[in-house]
Each structure stands twice: as C-alpha cells, then as structure tokens.
Amino acid sequence: MNLLFIGGLGASEIFLIVIALLLLFGGKKLPELMRGAGRGIREFKDAVNTASKDIEEEDKKPENK
C-alpha cells in the first residue's frame, strides 16, 4: 500500500486537485496557504535535521564509566 496513495497520482489527478483548491479557497488565499505549508514543512525538516545531528553527536562522545 502506497503511503496515502501519493505514489499513484498522475497529471490529471493533480490538475483536478489544483482546480478544487482554487474553487474552495480562491486565487488570493491559495498562495498564502501554500506559503504557510512551505514554512511548516521547512520547520519540520530543520527539526528533524537538528535531532539527527544531536543523536550523531551523542554517539560520537566517548562513554565515561
């Protein structure tokens, strides 16, 4: 099973989704929504990268016994 069926989207499905979003939110509100989504995704990726760097640094530290 594909994750949320994202792997099976074709050009026509994406086009229909974009049209539906335009109808629901309008042309003026949609760019603001996409900007907010982009910021959220960017913050999430930064948090994941920071966490993985912290874990790698902890693994590199010598253990004091």
Secondary structure, DSSP 8 states (H G I E B T S, - for coil): --GGGGGG--HHHHHHHHHHHHHHHHHHHHHHHHHHHHHHHHHHHHHHHHHHHHHHHHHHS----
